[in-house]
Amino acid sequence: MNYTRLKLPYIFRLIIFWILFFVAFRILFVIYQHAKIPDNEHSDTSLGFYYAIPVDISVACVMAVIPFILWIFQQFYKTRIIHRINLAYNFGLIILTSLLSVTNIKMYGEWGTLLTINILKSLFYPSQSLSFFSLWSVLLLFAFGALFAYIGIRMYRKYLTNFSYPIADKRMRTAHIAFVTILFIIGYRIDLNIAAIKGDRISYSELEINNSIATNNIWYFANSVVYCNNQQQ
């Protein structure tokens, strides 16, 4: 049996990659914040991974939109530049997600809240940031962010670097593009009836840290950016 025929299309592998990336940082979050979780709440805490599924899928679909658009262009104009743009985009997103996620873990440990744009801005003011972070801890934060970005890029290069080849048959190409577009819309608007979303975060537990664990930190940060921009207008 030809193994290559069993491989998932690039876009689907990319979405799975991002979902697993979110899960990895959620596990790190639980490990780092374990002292804040009462011993009798661990079973409730584990449900956070379950309640996080819809939003993780939605965020993964949003992150994969640009690669999908590039893939569509590749179906009609196959050039190396498309592959390079896609590679640069995903590498940049992996680095940004790693830095934001590691910072989010650290910030929650210090301030008991998920990372927002206003909190991130405050870190650039020495009078505020130095009361919580030493220079050594900041360097350590960037080191861990760089480490996870390196791991993410290595995993991407191993399992996702290859862009799918253009589909020769025009009808199959059109059908494939339409089918994946519909799946993107469904993924972005997914509702598995398990996400109790209130405002801009998941709310399923009476213990606040459980809700923070279930909340996708990139989604939460992006919402804070949109809210901040709306407030300024």
Contacts in CASP RR format, 6 or more apart in sequence:
PFRMAT RR
TARGET T0000
AUTHOR 0000-0000-0000
METHOD contacts of the structure
MODEL  1
MNYTRLKLPYIFRLIIFWILFFVAFRILFVIYQHAKIPDNEHSDTSLGFY
YAIPVDISVACVMAVIPFILWIFQQFYKTRIIHRINLAYNFGLIILTSLL
SVTNIKMYGEWGTLLTINILKSLFYPSQSLSFFSLWSVLLLFAFGALFAY
IGIRMYRKYLTNFSYPIADKRMRTAHIAFVTILFIIGYRIDLNIAAIKGD
RISYSELEINNSIATNNIWYFANSVVYCNNQQQ
7 13 0 8 1.000
8 16 0 8 1.000
9 164 0 8 1.000
9 180 0 8 1.000
10 67 0 8 1.000
10 71 0 8 1.000
10 160 0 8 1.000
10 162 0 8 1.000
10 163 0 8 1.000
10 164 0 8 1.000
11 64 0 8 1.000
11 67 0 8 1.000
11 68 0 8 1.000
11 71 0 8 1.000
11 164 0 8 1.000
11 180 0 8 1.000
13 159 0 8 1.000
13 160 0 8 1.000
14 60 0 8 1.000
14 64 0 8 1.000
14 67 0 8 1.000
14 90 0 8 1.000
14 160 0 8 1.000
15 57 0 8 1.000
15 60 0 8 1.000
15 61 0 8 1.000
15 64 0 8 1.000
16 60 0 8 1.000
17 155 0 8 1.000
17 156 0 8 1.000
17 159 0 8 1.000
17 160 0 8 1.000
18 56 0 8 1.000
18 59 0 8 1.000
18 60 0 8 1.000
18 63 0 8 1.000
18 64 0 8 1.000
19 56 0 8 1.000
19 57 0 8 1.000
19 60 0 8 1.000
21 94 0 8 1.000
21 97 0 8 1.000
21 152 0 8 1.000
22 52 0 8 1.000
22 56 0 8 1.000
22 59 0 8 1.000
22 60 0 8 1.000
22 216 0 8 1.000
22 218 0 8 1.000
23 49 0 8 1.000
23 56 0 8 1.000
25 101 0 8 1.000
25 102 0 8 1.000
25 105 0 8 1.000
25 148 0 8 1.000
25 217 0 8 1.000
26 48 0 8 1.000
26 49 0 8 1.000
26 52 0 8 1.000
26 213 0 8 1.000
28 101 0 8 1.000
28 105 0 8 1.000
29 104 0 8 1.000
29 105 0 8 1.000
29 108 0 8 1.000
29 212 0 8 1.000
29 213 0 8 1.000
29 217 0 8 1.000
30 37 0 8 1.000
30 45 0 8 1.000
30 213 0 8 1.000
32 105 0 8 1.000
32 109 0 8 1.000
33 105 0 8 1.000
33 108 0 8 1.000
33 109 0 8 1.000
33 209 0 8 1.000
33 213 0 8 1.000
36 109 0 8 1.000
36 209 0 8 1.000
37 45 0 8 1.000
37 207 0 8 1.000
37 209 0 8 1.000
37 210 0 8 1.000
38 207 0 8 1.000
41 207 0 8 1.000
41 210 0 8 1.000
44 205 0 8 1.000
44 207 0 8 1.000
44 210 0 8 1.000
45 205 0 8 1.000
45 207 0 8 1.000
45 209 0 8 1.000
45 210 0 8 1.000
45 213 0 8 1.000
47 204 0 8 1.000
47 205 0 8 1.000
47 210 0 8 1.000
47 214 0 8 1.000
48 202 0 8 1.000
48 204 0 8 1.000
48 205 0 8 1.000
48 210 0 8 1.000
48 213 0 8 1.000
48 214 0 8 1.000
49 213 0 8 1.000
49 214 0 8 1.000
50 194 0 8 1.000
51 194 0 8 1.000
51 195 0 8 1.000
51 196 0 8 1.000
51 202 0 8 1.000
51 204 0 8 1.000
51 214 0 8 1.000
52 195 0 8 1.000
52 202 0 8 1.000
52 213 0 8 1.000
52 214 0 8 1.000
52 215 0 8 1.000
52 216 0 8 1.000
53 192 0 8 1.000
53 194 0 8 1.000
53 195 0 8 1.000
54 190 0 8 1.000
54 191 0 8 1.000
54 192 0 8 1.000
54 194 0 8 1.000
54 195 0 8 1.000
55 195 0 8 1.000
55 197 0 8 1.000
55 202 0 8 1.000
55 215 0 8 1.000
55 216 0 8 1.000
55 219 0 8 1.000
56 216 0 8 1.000
57 187 0 8 1.000
57 190 0 8 1.000
58 187 0 8 1.000
58 188 0 8 1.000
58 189 0 8 1.000
58 190 0 8 1.000
58 219 0 8 1.000
59 216 0 8 1.000
59 218 0 8 1.000
59 219 0 8 1.000
61 184 0 8 1.000
61 187 0 8 1.000
61 188 0 8 1.000
62 188 0 8 1.000
63 93 0 8 1.000
64 184 0 8 1.000
65 184 0 8 1.000
66 86 0 8 1.000
66 89 0 8 1.000
67 86 0 8 1.000
67 89 0 8 1.000
67 90 0 8 1.000
68 180 0 8 1.000
68 181 0 8 1.000
68 184 0 8 1.000
70 82 0 8 1.000
70 85 0 8 1.000
70 86 0 8 1.000
70 89 0 8 1.000
71 86 0 8 1.000
71 163 0 8 1.000
71 164 0 8 1.000
72 177 0 8 1.000
73 82 0 8 1.000
74 82 0 8 1.000
74 83 0 8 1.000
74 163 0 8 1.000
74 164 0 8 1.000
74 166 0 8 1.000
75 166 0 8 1.000
75 167 0 8 1.000
75 173 0 8 1.000
75 177 0 8 1.000
76 166 0 8 1.000
78 165 0 8 1.000
78 166 0 8 1.000
82 163 0 8 1.000
83 163 0 8 1.000
86 163 0 8 1.000
87 161 0 8 1.000
90 156 0 8 1.000
90 160 0 8 1.000
91 153 0 8 1.000
91 156 0 8 1.000
94 149 0 8 1.000
94 152 0 8 1.000
94 153 0 8 1.000
94 156 0 8 1.000
95 149 0 8 1.000
95 153 0 8 1.000
97 218 0 8 1.000
98 145 0 8 1.000
98 146 0 8 1.000
98 148 0 8 1.000
98 149 0 8 1.000
98 152 0 8 1.000
99 142 0 8 1.000
99 145 0 8 1.000
99 149 0 8 1.000
100 115 0 8 1.000
100 217 0 8 1.000
100 218 0 8 1.000
100 221 0 8 1.000
101 145 0 8 1.000
101 148 0 8 1.000
101 217 0 8 1.000
101 218 0 8 1.000
102 141 0 8 1.000
102 144 0 8 1.000
102 145 0 8 1.000
102 148 0 8 1.000
103 115 0 8 1.000
103 120 0 8 1.000
103 141 0 8 1.000
104 114 0 8 1.000
104 115 0 8 1.000
104 217 0 8 1.000
104 221 0 8 1.000
106 137 0 8 1.000
106 141 0 8 1.000
107 113 0 8 1.000
107 114 0 8 1.000
107 115 0 8 1.000
107 119 0 8 1.000
108 114 0 8 1.000
108 115 0 8 1.000
108 212 0 8 1.000
110 132 0 8 1.000
110 133 0 8 1.000
111 119 0 8 1.000
111 132 0 8 1.000
112 212 0 8 1.000
113 119 0 8 1.000
113 212 0 8 1.000
114 201 0 8 1.000
114 212 0 8 1.000
114 215 0 8 1.000
114 217 0 8 1.000
114 220 0 8 1.000
114 221 0 8 1.000
115 217 0 8 1.000
115 220 0 8 1.000
115 221 0 8 1.000
116 220 0 8 1.000
116 221 0 8 1.000
116 224 0 8 1.000
117 221 0 8 1.000
117 224 0 8 1.000
117 225 0 8 1.000
117 228 0 8 1.000
118 224 0 8 1.000
118 228 0 8 1.000
120 221 0 8 1.000
122 128 0 8 1.000
122 129 0 8 1.000
123 129 0 8 1.000
123 133 0 8 1.000
129 138 0 8 1.000
133 141 0 8 1.000
166 173 0 8 1.000
167 173 0 8 1.000
167 176 0 8 1.000
195 202 0 8 1.000
196 202 0 8 1.000
196 203 0 8 1.000
196 204 0 8 1.000
197 203 0 8 1.000
200 220 0 8 1.000
200 223 0 8 1.000
200 224 0 8 1.000
200 227 0 8 1.000
201 211 0 8 1.000
201 212 0 8 1.000
201 215 0 8 1.000
201 220 0 8 1.000
202 211 0 8 1.000
202 214 0 8 1.000
202 215 0 8 1.000
203 211 0 8 1.000
204 210 0 8 1.000
204 211 0 8 1.000
204 214 0 8 1.000
205 211 0 8 1.000
205 214 0 8 1.000
END
